[in-house]
Amino acid sequence: MRVPSPCIQVCSMDEASGLCRGCQRTLDEIAAWSALSDAEKLRVWKRIRARRLAHPPAGGPIRRG
């Protein structure tokens, strides 16, 4: 299986949350992405989904992946 990156080319960190405004990952998650196993990437995706449900981005939730 090849797990796609959550990156949507909107790379801007929110200082308050510590998350990328585009993909909702932390800097650590972004930096580690290429070295993660598929299982680890799927766990990151699960955290992203939880973050988006808890705090939808302005304009409504992003439905991707």
Helices and strands as residue ranges (DSSP letters): E 13-14, E 19-20, H 27-32, G 33-35, H 38-54
